[in-house]
Amino acid sequence: MSGPVHNVIVFGESGVGKSSFVNLVVGSQVAKISSDANACTTRTQSYDVFIHGKKYKLWDTAGLDGGTFGLLRAAIAERNLKMFVRNLLRKKEPSLLVYYVRGSRATRALVRHYQSIRSVTRDNPVPMVIVATGLENSRGDMENWWHRNTAELSNHGMEFVDHACITSVDDDPRDLTLVRTRRTCSQNAVRDLIFRNCIPREQCETSPQLPAGRQDDLTHLRGWTLVVWTYLTSTLLSGQRYLALSLNNWPYRS
């Protein structure tokens, strides 16, 4: 069980359950989770796991939007995530991006976060997969979520090399047999998803970049511009959640 470590970056909105995803992949409660709607993870944390003899490092990142943290803190989380991805790209170390979403949640931020991260990785071959969670009580096969929504995701410019439709609820003997079976299937699905989509480090070639110092300066400037703009916008709108997308405009089907 030796060899290179494959970096898997898990990102998504606050409260979507990224830490539960980490626990599902690892097979134990290594990441702290919260029962409320606020993000438990406020900084990037890593967890090691072996899948089919290969070592992976799962990066549980701070939540984007949502919760009660406000737009300013969400903007800082987005800036930090983009800086983290850029740093890994500079060292040719990212192997996979996992966009973790809730199957019943439809927001404009879903598109914006995708575009934000893709703007960093556009010139690099780092694959991105989508994992839809919260499907433990869905009717029919959980995979049906993908069939119902794949066209709409594509229409909004979101393309993924692979996907998984899962539940990440904790294993509880009191749960229905169907839920427990779906959780076991979900664990196998996400582990296989990571295994078959991580790219070798030598394939992660970055595009020509500025020297590290100048690149860092530009990264900080862009990041703080986003933070200031978000703060001013949130103030002018008196804290209204203007990013919500009406289901009438986007038939996001759970």
C-alpha positions in Angstrom: 0.0 0.0 0.0 2.7 2.5 -0.9 3.0 5.0 -3.7 1.8 8.5 -4.5 -1.0 10.1 -2.6 -4.0 11.2 -4.7 -5.6 14.5 -3.6 -9.4 14.5 -3.7 -11.0 17.9 -3.1 -14.6 17.9 -1.8 -16.5 21.2 -2.2 -20.1 22.4 -2.0 -22.5 24.6 -0.2 -22.6 24.9 3.6 -24.6 22.3 5.4 -24.8 19.9 2.4 -22.9 17.2 4.3 -19.4 17.1 3.0 -18.1 15.8 6.3 -20.6 13.0 6.1 -19.3 12.2 2.7 -15.8 11.9 4.1 -17.0 9.6 6.9 -18.8 7.5 4.3 -15.7 7.1 2.2 -13.4 6.4 5.1 -15.9 4.1 6.8 -15.7 5.7 10.3 -16.6 8.9 12.0 -13.3 10.8 11.4 -14.9 14.2 10.4 -17.1 16.2 12.8 -20.6 16.6 11.6 -23.4 18.9 12.7 -27.2 18.3 12.8 -28.1 22.0 12.1 -28.1 23.9 8.9 -24.8 25.7 9.6 -21.5 24.6 8.3 -19.4 22.6 10.7 -16.3 22.8 8.6 -14.9 26.3 8.6 -11.4 25.4 7.3 -9.9 22.9 5.0 -9.1 19.6 6.7 -7.6 16.4 5.2 -8.3 12.7 5.9 -6.4 9.7 4.6 -8.0 6.6 3.2 -6.9 3.6 1.2 -9.1 2.4 -1.7 -8.2 -0.8 -3.5 -4.6 -0.5 -2.3 -4.1 3.2 -3.3 -3.8 6.0 -0.8 -6.1 9.0 -1.1 -6.2 12.3 0.8 -9.7 13.7 1.1 -9.8 17.4 1.6 -13.0 18.5 3.4 -13.3 22.2 2.5 -15.3 25.1 4.1 -18.9 25.4 3.0 -19.8 27.9 0.3 -22.9 30.0 1.0 -25.8 28.8 3.1 -26.1 28.6 6.9 -26.1 31.9 9.0 -22.5 32.9 8.3 -23.6 35.6 5.8 -22.3 36.6 2.4 -19.1 38.1 3.6 -17.9 34.9 5.2 -19.1 32.8 2.3 -17.0 35.0 0.0 -14.0 34.4 2.1 -14.6 30.6 2.0 -14.8 30.8 -1.8 -11.6 32.8 -2.0 -9.8 30.4 0.2 -11.0 27.4 -1.8 -9.8 28.9 -5.1 -6.4 29.7 -3.5 -6.1 26.1 -2.2 -6.9 24.6 -5.6 -4.5 27.0 -7.3 -1.7 26.0 -4.9 -2.3 22.3 -5.6 -2.3 23.0 -9.3 1.0 24.8 -9.1 2.5 21.7 -7.4 0.7 19.4 -9.9 -1.0 17.6 -7.1 -4.8 17.6 -7.5 -6.2 14.3 -8.7 -10.0 14.8 -8.5 -12.6 17.5 -7.7 -15.9 16.2 -6.1 -18.8 18.6 -6.3 -21.1 17.5 -3.5 -24.7 18.6 -3.8 -28.0 17.9 -2.1 -30.5 16.1 -4.4 -33.4 18.3 -3.3 -31.7 21.7 -3.4 -31.8 24.0 -6.3 -30.0 27.3 -6.1 -28.3 29.7 -8.5 -25.2 29.3 -6.3 -25.0 25.7 -7.5 -24.1 27.0 -11.0 -21.9 29.9 -9.6 -19.8 27.6 -7.5 -19.2 25.3 -10.4 -18.2 28.2 -12.6 -15.9 29.6 -9.9 -13.9 26.4 -9.5 -13.9 25.7 -13.3 -12.4 29.2 -13.8 -9.4 28.0 -11.8 -9.0 24.6 -13.5 -10.1 25.4 -17.0 -6.7 24.9 -18.6 -5.9 21.8 -16.6 -7.1 18.2 -17.0 -8.2 17.8 -13.4 -11.5 15.8 -13.6 -14.7 16.9 -11.8 -17.4 14.5 -10.6 -20.8 15.3 -9.0 -22.2 13.5 -6.1 -25.9 14.0 -5.2 -26.8 13.1 -1.7 -29.9 13.0 0.5 -31.6 10.3 -1.7 -32.2 7.7 1.0 -36.0 8.2 0.8 -36.3 8.7 -3.0 -38.7 6.6 -4.9 -37.2 4.1 -7.2 -33.5 3.7 -7.8 -31.3 6.6 -6.4 -29.7 6.7 -9.9 -32.9 8.1 -11.3 -31.9 11.5 -9.9 -29.1 11.7 -12.5 -31.5 10.7 -15.3 -33.9 13.4 -14.3 -31.4 16.2 -14.0 -28.4 15.5 -16.3 -29.9 17.5 -19.2 -30.7 20.5 -17.0 -27.2 20.5 -15.5 -25.7 20.4 -19.0 -28.0 23.2 -20.1 -26.5 25.4 -17.4 -23.0 24.6 -18.6 -22.1 22.1 -15.9 -20.3 19.1 -17.3 -18.9 16.2 -15.2 -16.8 13.1 -16.1 -18.8 10.9 -13.7 -21.4 10.9 -11.0 -22.9 9.1 -8.0 -26.3 9.3 -6.5 -26.2 8.4 -2.8 -27.2 8.7 0.8 -24.7 9.5 3.5 -26.8 9.1 6.6 -25.2 7.5 9.5 -25.5 3.7 9.9 -28.3 3.1 12.4 -29.6 -0.4 13.2 -33.1 1.2 13.7 -33.2 2.4 10.1 -35.3 0.6 7.5 -33.6 -2.2 5.6 -33.9 -0.2 2.4 -32.0 2.8 3.9 -29.2 0.6 5.3 -28.9 -1.2 2.0 -28.7 2.1 0.2 -26.0 3.4 2.5 -23.9 0.3 1.9 -24.4 0.7 -1.9 -23.5 4.4 -1.5 -20.2 3.7 0.2 -19.2 1.3 -2.5 -20.3 3.8 -5.2 -18.3 6.7 -3.9 -15.2 4.7 -3.3 -15.3 3.3 -6.8 -16.1 6.7 -8.2 -12.9 8.1 -6.6 -10.8 5.1 -7.7 -11.7 5.2 -11.4 -11.6 8.9 -11.9 -8.4 10.1 -10.1 -5.8 11.0 -12.6 -2.1 10.2 -12.1 0.0 13.1 -10.9 2.1 13.1 -14.1 -1.0 14.0 -16.1 -1.8 17.0 -14.1 0.2 19.5 -16.1 -0.6 23.1 -15.4 -0.7 25.9 -18.0 2.0 28.5 -18.1 1.8 30.7 -15.0 3.4 33.8 -13.6 6.2 33.3 -11.0 4.9 32.1 -7.7 5.2 35.5 -5.9 3.3 37.4 -8.6 0.7 34.7 -8.9 0.1 34.9 -5.2 -0.3 38.7 -5.4 -2.9 38.4 -8.1 -4.7 35.7 -6.2 -5.0 37.8 -3.1 -6.1 40.8 -5.1 -8.8 38.9 -6.9 -9.9 37.2 -3.7 -10.2 40.4 -1.6 -12.0 42.2 -4.5 -14.6 39.4 -4.4 -14.9 39.8 -0.6 -15.4 43.6 -0.7 -17.8 43.4 -3.6 -19.9 40.7 -1.8 -20.0 42.7 1.4 -21.2 45.9 -0.4 -23.8 44.0 -2.3 -25.1 42.3 0.8 -25.3 45.6 2.6 -27.2 47.3 -0.2 -29.7 44.5 -0.3 -30.2 44.5 3.4 -29.1 41.0 3.8 -31.7 39.5 1.5 -30.8 36.1 0.0 -30.9 37.3 -3.5 -29.1 34.2 -4.9 -32.0 31.8 -4.4 -33.3 30.3 -7.7 -37.0 29.7 -8.2 -37.9 26.2 -9.0 -40.1 27.7 -11.7 -37.0 28.9 -13.5 -35.0 25.7 -13.0 -36.9 22.4 -12.9 -34.3 20.8 -10.6 -36.0 17.5 -9.9 -35.5 15.5 -6.7 
